[in-house]
């Protein structure tokens, strides 16, 4: 029964990293680059962490430091 559930999950495909966000590998998994269609709990949690980091400016600071280097 757990295999049915895992097959129905939709994962987030990170277009920058060219990989599924939760680290799942393989072509047999459903994924999307649109966050609102994601049903994988791990991907949803990682997306929330990203949004929180962006809200606090962590991504902006990282981008500034790489430009200055």
N, C-alpha and C positions, 0 to 999 in steps of 0.2 A: 504494500500500500504506500510506503514512503517513496517508492520509485515513481508512482503515478504523480505524487505531489511535486517531486523535484523536476519531472518532465514538464509540468505545467507552469513552472516559475518563469518569469521574464526578468532577465538580468540587465544591468546597465552596461552598455558598451561605451567605453571611454575612447573617443576618437583621437585624443592626443597621445594616449599610450598604446592604442590599437590592441586593446585587451578588455575583457570583462572585468569590471571594477572589483568584484569580490575575489578575483584570482582564479576562477573556474576556467578550465581550458577545454578546447574541443569545439567542433563545428556542430555537434548535435544539440546544442543548447540554444534556447530562444533568447534573443537580446534585442535591445533598442537603445538608441541614442537620445531618446526623449524620456526624461526622468519621471514624468507623470504616469507612464505605462509600466513602471518597474514593480514587480511583485516579490522579488527575492529579498528576504529580510536583511541579509548581510549587505547587499547593494544599497538598500534603502537607508540603513544606518550609516554607511560610508558617505552617501550623498548628503545626509543631514550633517555629518561632520564637516564636509566640504563647505556647505552653506554657512555653517557657524564660523568657520575659519575666514571665509570671505567677508562675513559681516563684521568681524573684528579686525579686518585689514591684514591678516596674516599673509594672504596670497599677494597682496599689493606690495608688502614689505619684501617678500621673497623676490618678486619681479624687479623691484628697484635695486636690490643688492646684486642681482645677476647682471643688470644693465651697467652698473657702475664698475664691475670687475673687468 
